[in-house]
Amino acid sequence: MESIPLNEDFINLTAENLADEHLCCIIRASKPHPGIEAKRQWLKDRIREGHVFRKLNAKATVFIEYAPLETAWVPIVGGNYYYVYCLWVCGDYKGKGYGKLLMEYCLDDAKEKGRSGVCMLGAKKQKSWLSDQAFAKKFGFETVDSTRNGYDLLALSFDGTAPRFAPNAKSLEIESGELTIYYDLQCPYVQRSVEMARQYCKENGVPVSIIEVDTLQKAKELPCVFNNWAVFYKGNFETVNLLDAAYLKRILKK
């Protein structure tokens, strides 16, 4: 396969260009895709809150998304930080330094804005839907808080302060015993997983509650870690990973 030369032409999404720009995820569709269009609408409101989506100026999966922690839809608290939702470089673009360029941009932006540091969600064992924490640690990110089921909050502090999980995020339990899914529309893949879960549960008679997290307050008050998705079963938190049918079956066997 032909090697792709390094291209340092990046672009930040704005209210003016959002409607026309490729959103970088692996989904490829010639027609409007419901997940992509939902993300586009979600971003429309977030950009005015300081959310940054920086991408390679190409139809590629090379991008970073981050936001001021105060307005980031995650149950994490701590003043004056940036929170990194996603940092992805996929396919032929891997191994060329794009991830480094994107992370350096975020860190430089945080310093320029007078932020106290940058943080992101990690885990004791790397999760498939979370950005590469080993890569982040090369920049000096360290674990500053943890949950009892193996999720970590990683942070790179510029001033000695540290963010933390909100107390409610460490609950990891809900009263309902039925399958319960919390989601927002930040990820284009979310709608696919929501519809799969809804259809599977309907066909198999499985009670399910699928709850859209549609405000910042709801996100901050969630009883678990969250990056745009969270699953509970029998009252216990299961995962932040998006589900396919096989994964859902494994959870329901517990």
C-alpha positions in Angstrom: 0.0 0.0 0.0 1.3 3.4 -0.9 2.8 5.3 2.0 1.0 8.6 3.0 3.4 11.5 3.4 3.1 13.6 6.5 0.6 16.4 6.0 0.6 19.1 8.7 -2.5 20.8 7.3 -5.0 20.7 10.2 -8.3 22.5 10.7 -10.5 23.3 13.7 -14.2 22.9 13.4 -16.1 26.2 13.8 -19.8 27.2 13.6 -19.1 28.4 10.1 -17.5 25.2 8.7 -19.1 22.5 10.8 -21.8 21.7 8.2 -19.3 20.9 5.5 -16.4 19.2 7.2 -15.8 15.5 7.4 -16.0 14.4 11.0 -13.1 11.9 10.8 -14.5 8.7 12.3 -14.3 5.4 10.4 -17.9 5.5 9.2 -18.0 6.1 5.5 -21.3 6.8 3.9 -22.3 8.5 0.6 -25.7 9.5 2.1 -26.3 11.4 5.4 -25.6 9.0 8.3 -27.8 9.4 11.4 -24.9 9.0 13.8 -22.7 11.6 12.0 -25.6 14.1 11.7 -26.4 13.6 15.4 -22.8 14.3 16.3 -22.8 17.4 14.1 -25.8 18.8 15.9 -24.2 18.0 19.3 -21.0 19.8 18.3 -23.0 22.8 17.1 -23.9 23.6 20.7 -20.6 22.5 22.2 -18.3 24.6 20.1 -19.8 27.8 21.6 -18.8 26.4 25.0 -15.2 26.1 24.0 -15.2 22.5 22.7 -12.3 21.9 20.3 -12.4 19.4 17.4 -9.1 19.6 15.5 -8.6 17.3 12.5 -6.3 16.6 9.6 -7.6 18.4 6.6 -8.4 15.1 4.8 -11.0 12.4 4.8 -9.1 10.5 7.5 -9.5 9.4 11.1 -6.9 11.8 12.5 -8.3 14.1 15.1 -8.5 15.2 18.7 -11.6 16.4 20.7 -11.3 18.2 24.0 -13.2 20.8 26.1 -13.0 22.9 29.2 -13.6 20.5 32.1 -16.3 22.8 33.4 -18.4 22.2 30.3 -17.2 18.6 29.5 -20.0 16.1 29.6 -18.2 13.8 32.1 -18.6 13.3 35.9 -15.2 14.8 36.6 -14.6 17.9 38.7 -11.6 20.2 39.1 -11.3 23.8 38.0 -9.5 25.1 35.0 -8.6 21.9 33.2 -9.1 20.6 29.7 -10.7 17.2 29.2 -9.7 15.1 26.2 -12.6 13.0 24.9 -10.9 11.4 21.9 -7.5 11.3 20.3 -7.5 8.9 17.3 -5.1 8.2 14.4 -6.1 5.2 12.3 -5.1 3.3 9.2 -2.2 4.3 7.1 -1.9 7.6 9.1 -0.6 5.8 12.2 3.1 6.0 13.1 3.7 9.2 11.3 3.7 11.7 14.2 0.1 12.9 13.9 -0.9 11.9 17.4 2.1 13.8 18.8 1.1 16.9 16.8 -2.4 16.8 18.0 -1.5 16.2 21.7 1.1 19.0 21.5 -1.5 21.3 20.1 -3.9 20.6 23.0 -1.2 21.1 25.6 0.0 24.3 24.0 -3.6 25.5 23.8 -4.1 24.7 27.5 -1.0 26.7 28.5 -1.9 29.6 26.3 -5.4 29.8 27.8 -3.9 29.7 31.3 -5.3 26.2 32.1 -4.1 24.2 35.1 -3.6 21.1 33.0 -5.2 18.5 30.8 -6.9 15.3 31.8 -8.5 12.2 30.2 -10.2 8.9 31.2 -8.1 5.8 31.4 -8.1 2.4 32.9 -5.9 -0.1 34.6 -6.2 -2.1 31.4 -6.6 -0.3 28.1 -10.2 -0.1 27.0 -11.0 -0.4 23.3 -13.1 2.8 23.2 -10.7 5.0 25.2 -7.7 6.8 23.7 -4.3 5.3 24.2 -3.3 6.0 27.7 0.3 4.6 27.2 0.7 7.3 24.6 -0.6 10.0 27.0 1.8 8.9 29.7 4.7 9.6 27.3 3.8 13.3 27.7 3.8 13.1 31.5 0.1 12.2 32.2 -0.2 10.4 35.6 -3.0 8.7 37.4 -4.6 11.2 39.8 -7.8 9.3 40.8 -9.2 5.8 40.4 -12.5 3.9 40.8 -12.7 0.5 42.5 -13.4 -1.3 39.2 -10.3 -0.3 37.5 -10.9 3.1 35.7 -8.3 5.9 36.1 -8.3 9.6 35.7 -5.1 10.6 34.0 -3.8 14.2 34.2 -0.9 16.4 33.2 -0.8 19.2 35.7 1.0 22.5 35.0 0.5 24.0 38.5 0.3 21.1 41.0 -3.5 20.9 41.1 -5.4 17.8 40.1 -9.0 17.0 38.9 -10.9 14.1 40.4 -13.9 11.9 39.7 -17.1 13.4 41.1 -18.2 11.4 44.2 -21.2 10.1 42.3 -19.0 8.7 39.6 -17.6 6.2 42.1 -21.0 4.9 43.1 -21.0 2.3 40.2 -24.5 1.2 41.3 -28.1 2.0 40.5 -31.3 0.9 42.0 -32.7 -0.7 38.9 -31.7 -4.2 38.1 -32.6 -4.2 34.4 -30.2 -3.5 31.7 -29.6 0.3 31.7 -27.7 2.3 29.1 -26.7 5.9 29.4 -25.5 7.7 26.3 -25.0 11.0 24.6 -24.6 11.8 20.9 -20.9 12.8 21.0 -19.8 9.7 19.2 -21.2 8.8 15.7 -21.2 5.1 16.7 -23.6 5.6 19.6 -26.8 5.5 17.6 -25.8 2.2 16.1 -25.2 0.6 19.5 -28.4 2.1 20.9 -30.5 0.6 18.1 -28.8 -2.7 18.3 -29.5 -2.9 22.1 -33.0 -1.8 21.7 -33.8 -4.3 18.9 -32.0 -7.2 20.6 -33.9 -6.6 23.9 -37.2 -6.3 22.0 -36.6 -9.6 20.2 -35.5 -11.5 23.3 -37.9 -10.0 25.9 -35.1 -8.3 27.9 -36.3 -5.3 29.9 -34.1 -2.3 29.1 -33.9 1.4 30.0 -32.0 3.5 27.4 -31.4 7.0 28.8 -30.1 9.9 26.7 -27.8 12.2 28.7 -28.9 15.4 27.1 -27.6 18.1 29.5 -24.4 18.9 31.2 -26.0 18.5 34.6 -27.1 15.0 33.8 -23.6 14.1 32.7 -22.0 15.5 35.8 -24.4 13.6 38.0 -24.0 10.1 36.5 -23.3 7.3 38.9 -20.3 6.0 37.0 -17.4 7.0 34.7 -18.6 8.2 31.3 -17.0 9.3 28.0 -20.3 9.2 26.0 -21.6 5.8 27.0 -22.2 3.6 30.1 -23.9 0.3 30.8 -25.4 -1.1 34.0 -26.9 -4.6 34.6 -28.3 -6.0 37.8 -27.6 -2.7 39.4 -23.9 -2.8 38.7 -21.8 -0.8 36.3 -20.4 -2.9 33.5 -18.5 -0.8 30.9 -17.9 2.4 29.0 -17.4 0.4 25.8 -20.0 0.6 23.1 -21.8 -2.7 22.6 -22.2 -5.2 19.8 -24.6 -8.1 20.1 -21.9 -10.6 21.3 -20.8 -8.2 24.1 -24.4 -7.6 25.1 -25.0 -11.4 25.3 -22.0 -11.8 27.6 -23.3 -9.1 30.0 -26.8 -10.6 30.1 -25.5 -14.0 31.0 -24.2 -12.7 34.3 
